[in-house]
Amino acid sequence: MDIVEALEIIPKCILSIIILFIVTKIIGKKQVSQLSLFDYVVGISIGNFIAEMVINKEVQYIDGVVAMLVFGIFSYIVSWLSMKSIVFRRFTIGVPTMIVENGKIIESGLKKTNIDINDFLEQCRLQGYFDLNDISYAIMEASGDISILPKDNATPVVKKDLKIKGTNATLTANLIIDGKFLDKNIKGCNLTIKKIRDELRKEGYSSEEEILLAIYSNNKIIFYKKEVDTKNYSLLE
């Protein structure tokens, strides 16, 4: 490659960066740890398109640009559908998997997430839990991260040293997501849709469609309304 051919690559690189920026804005802002398997595949594909466009002269540049835009728009459509459909979200993004429940390791959870016990113990140590007996619940999130709920006597404020009696750690259950009831979770909490709707009316809501998220925590139903605007948006710019 001579100097002229090398210089021809520069405008291609600049244009590729601009197109990639536009595609990234379409897809949305996510950290690497938050990428779903689908997002990860799309990212690798777009990176491959850019490399081929810049280096391979036999590839028509317009073909690569169209391919990137198609992948970006398709990824946006999948993300939009994932927000609108719980079933579609579970298929494309996945669901959390229980690994430890009430202090007991769920072997089927380890197999489902394809990690062995040593990998799990390593993740626990990285979060500061060297004694497995300190863990009440551990959940593998859809992103691959492990969330840990410690037992009462292993919380950051060590109550056992202060001789303070605490309550048992409990999981928070989702009852409504994006205006839709989660029947299995509702039954698992020994609740009914009628009970939740009664609580909705007490809080001043006319329908579950007004609710973005409803959770059940410490024997109490908590509602989060849709379309709540932040008063401090400018502080985040």
N, C-alpha and C positions, 0 to 999 in steps of 0.2 A: 504494500500500500504506500503510495507516494504522498507528498504533502498536500496535494490538491484533493485527493480522495479523502484524506484525513479531515481537511477543512469542510468537506461536504457533509460530514457526519454532524458537525456542530449545530446547524439549523434543525436537523432531524431530532437531535437530542432535546433542544429547547422546545420544539413543538410537541415532542412526546411528553415532556414534563407538564406542559400546559394541558394537554389532553388528559393526562393521568390525574392532574389536579381537579379537572372538571368531573371526571368519572368518580373520584373519591368523594367529591361533594354530593354527587348523585347517590352514591351508596350510603353515605353517612359516616360520622366519626365514631370509630371504635378502636379500643386498644387491642393489641395483638392477643392478650389473654381473653378478650371478650369475643373474638371471632368464632363463629360457628364453623362446622366442617364445610358447609356450603360456601361461606365467605372466604375460607382459607383456599378452597379450590379455585374460586373466581380470582383471588389475588395472585395465585401462582400463574394462572392462565394469562392474565393481563401482563404480568412481568415477562412472560415468555413472548407475548406479542411485541412488546417494546424492544426486546433484544433482537428479535428477527427483523423488525422494521429498520432498526438503526444499522445493523451490521450486514444483513443479507441483502445485497443489491437486487437479487432476483424477485424479492417480495415487493409488490406494489404498496407504496406507503398508504394510499387511501384504503387499501384492504385491511391493513392493520388498524387504522383509525376506526373504521366501521366495526371491526371485531371488538375493539375495546369498548366502544359506545354500546354495542349490543349486549356485551357481558355486564356492563355497568347498569344499564336499564333493566335487564333481566334480574340482576341482583336486587335492585330497588323494588321491583314487582314482588319478588319472593319475600322481602322484608315487610312490605305492605300487607301481603296476604298473611304473613305470620302474626302481625298485630291484630288482624281481623278474625282469624280462625285459630282456636286453640288446638284443634286436631292437626291442622297444617303446621302450626308452630312445633308441635311435638314431633312431627315427622321430619321436618327440616333441621330444627335446632336441637331437639332431644329434650329429655326431662331429667331432673335431679335423681340421683340414685342413693338410697340409704346404705351406708357402710357400717355405721355403729348405731344401735338403737337401744336406749336404756342401758348403756354400758356394755352391751353384747355385740360382738362383731357379726355382721351379716355376711356369711360366706358367699351367698348368691350375689350380693351386691359387688363384692370384689371380682367375681367372675364376669359379671355383666359389664363392669367398667374396664376389664382386662388389665387390672393391676394386681400384683401379688402383695402379700402381707408386709414384706420388707419395704416395698415402695410406699405403702400406706404409712408405715411407722416413720419413714423418713419425712413424709409430708407433715406428720404430726410434730416431729421434732423441730422442723423448720418454723412451725407456728408456736413453738415454746412448750409443747406438751411431750415431755419425756416419759411420763407415766401414763400408760393407756387407761389406767383406773381413774384418771382425772376427767375422762371424756364421757359425757352423757350421750351426745349425738354427734355423728360425723356424716356429712352429705357431700357426695361428688356432684358439683354443679354441672350444668350442660356445657359450660366453658372449659371444664376439666379441672377447675380449682376445687379444693376441698374446704368446706365450711365446717367449723367445729363449735359446738355448744358445750361448754364445760359443765361439770357437776357443780353444785352449789358451793362446796368447800374448796373449789379450785378456780374460782373467779378471780379477776385481777386484784380486787380487795379481798384479802385472805381472811374470811370471817371466822374460820376456826381458830386463828391466832388471837382474834379479838373477842372470842367467845360470844359471838352474835349469832343468834338462831335465824336461819334464813329459810326461804321457801325452796321447794324442789324445782329444778330447771324443767321447763316445758317447751315443746315446739309450738311455733305459730303456724296455724293452718289457713290456707287461702280458701275463702268461701265463694267469692265472686271475682272474676277477672274480666275486665272490659265489658261489664254489663251482663255477663253470663254466669249462671250458677254452676258450681263444680259439685255435682251430685255425690260422687264418691267421698269427697272431703267432708261434705255436709253430714253424710251418714256416719262417717268415721268420728265426727265430733258429737254424735248423738243429738244432732239438731235436725230441724225440718225447714223446708223452704218457707212454710207459713210462719214459723218463728222468726226467720230472718226478715221476711217482709213486714212483720209486726214491728221489729226493731227499726226497719227503714222508715216506717211511718212516724215512729216516735222521734226520730232524728230529723223529720221534716222532708223526707224524700218521698216522691210519689211512685217511683219505679226503680227496679234494679238497673235499668238502662242508664241511670244517672251516675252509677258507681263505677269508678275505674278499678278499685280494689277494695275488697272487704276481707278482713282477717279475724280469726278467733284466737284470742290470747288471754290467758289467765281468766277463763270463763266469761270473757267479755267480747262482744262483737264490735269491731272498729271499722268505720267506713271512710273511704277516701274518694272524694267527688271527682268526676271528670272535669277537664278543661279548667283547672285551677291555675290562674296566672300568678307568676312570682312578682312580688313587689320590688325585688332587688335584682331584676334582670340586668340592669346596666352595670352592676358590680361584677358580673361574670364576663363582660365583654373584654 
